[in-house]
Amino acid sequence: MFFPPDLASNFIAALKPLWEADYPDPIKLRGLWTMLNGLQGAVLGQHLLHRIGNKVFAGPFRGMELSPAMMQKHLPPLLLGTYEWELHDAIEAAIARPYKNIINIGCSQGYYSVGLAMRLPSATIFAYDADEEAQADCKALAALNNVEERIIVGGAFTGAMFETMADEDTLIFMDVDGGEHDLLNPDNFPALKNTDVIVELHDALQAGLSTVIPLRFAATHNVRVIPNAPFSFPLDKILGPDYIPDHFDNLLATWEGRIGPTPYGVFIKK
């Protein structure tokens, strides 16, 4: 891992409180590792911004302009377009279908809501997030990419809302940090039996979700579970000859800061 010499003292100052804190060693080590990766990821993100600008470089949403708010997150995967790369084939397959509605539950800053709006010009995107700041960020990203007229942003989503689009061609795109356990239940919300779903399954937060939830859809849908997998991006190809090649940085550029297994479920109605 390459650390810029001029930032070394800043990195040390940021790590020192955690190093000196009275935490168990395993927690402290994980925290230090996460902070170092985050700091170096921020450095890589700035290098990338300087070299390629603020538009997504590759992937399904290539060309989408990222907002200033998104620069505060794990920027390299978003900017490079490698974010959740395991889902790229499923996303392209979804884009090829004539969905009338996309329900993005847990829209966060709008990466998927806006990206899908750009790729599906005939669809309406319903973006939901319980966090008001995330709602504002999603609206700002939509306006930045000129798709705000087709993105309807709302607050917390409840299962009863599935019924409002029960008879329409709809895709649910969900990332709700374990809330999928209660929401994705076709017995409680029958509209799900006629709806396609792409969901992040947070096994790291609640063990067994990637087994339990697919079983609920097995009778009505073609079910696929996609495990997490590492991805290395050849940074030297875009950062130029002045970049010092480092294989770990190539991996770090696609690191998404996950705390454990978060496989993906893709459920397409039969």
C-alpha positions, 0 to 999 in steps of 0.5 A: 500500500502506497501512502503519500509521504506528505499525508503520513502525519495526518494518517497517524493523527487519525489512527492514534485515538483508536490505537490508544483506546481501551478496546479489545485487540481484535476490535482495535485491529479491525478498526485500524485496518478499516481506517487505513483502507478508508484513508488510502481509498480516499487518496486513490479516489482523489487521484482518480478524480484528477485523472478521469473526472467525476463521471462513472468510468465503466459498468452499467452506469457509465457516464453518470455524473457523481455528486459532491455528496458521493465523494464522501463515501468509498469513492473509487468503486463508484467512480470506476463503475465496479461497485457491486460488480457481481450484480452487473450481469443481472443489472444488464439483464434487467435493463433489457426488460420492459419494466414500467416501474423500478422500486429502489428500497434503500436508495441511499444517495441514488446511485442505482435510482439515477443509474437505472433511470438513465438506462431505462428511459421509459421507466418511473423510479420510486426511490425510498429511504428512511434517512432524510439526508439520503433522500435529499442526496438522491434528488440532487443526483437525479437533477445533476443527471437530468432524470429528476422528472422520472424519480419519485423520492419517498421516505420509509417503505412498508410492505403494504406498498408492494400492492400499489404496483401488483399488476404492473411490470415492476422490478424491486431493487433492495438494500435495507441492511437486514430489513429484507427479512420482513419485507420480502415475504410473499405470504404476507405481501402477495404482490411479490409473487408477480414481481422481479427482485434484486436484493442484497442479502445481509448474512453478515447482520442476520445469518441465513438470509441468503437461504431463507429468503430465496426459499420463499420465492422458489415456487414462483421465481427463478432464483439465483444467489450470487456470492461476494467475490474480489475484483482487481482493477488495473489502476495503472491503465488509467492513472498513467506512468507517474502512478506507482503500481501496487497490487494491493491498491488495485484491490483496494480501489474496488473495496466496498468496506463490507463487514462480512458476507452480503450475497445478492439474490436475483428472483425473476418470476417464472 
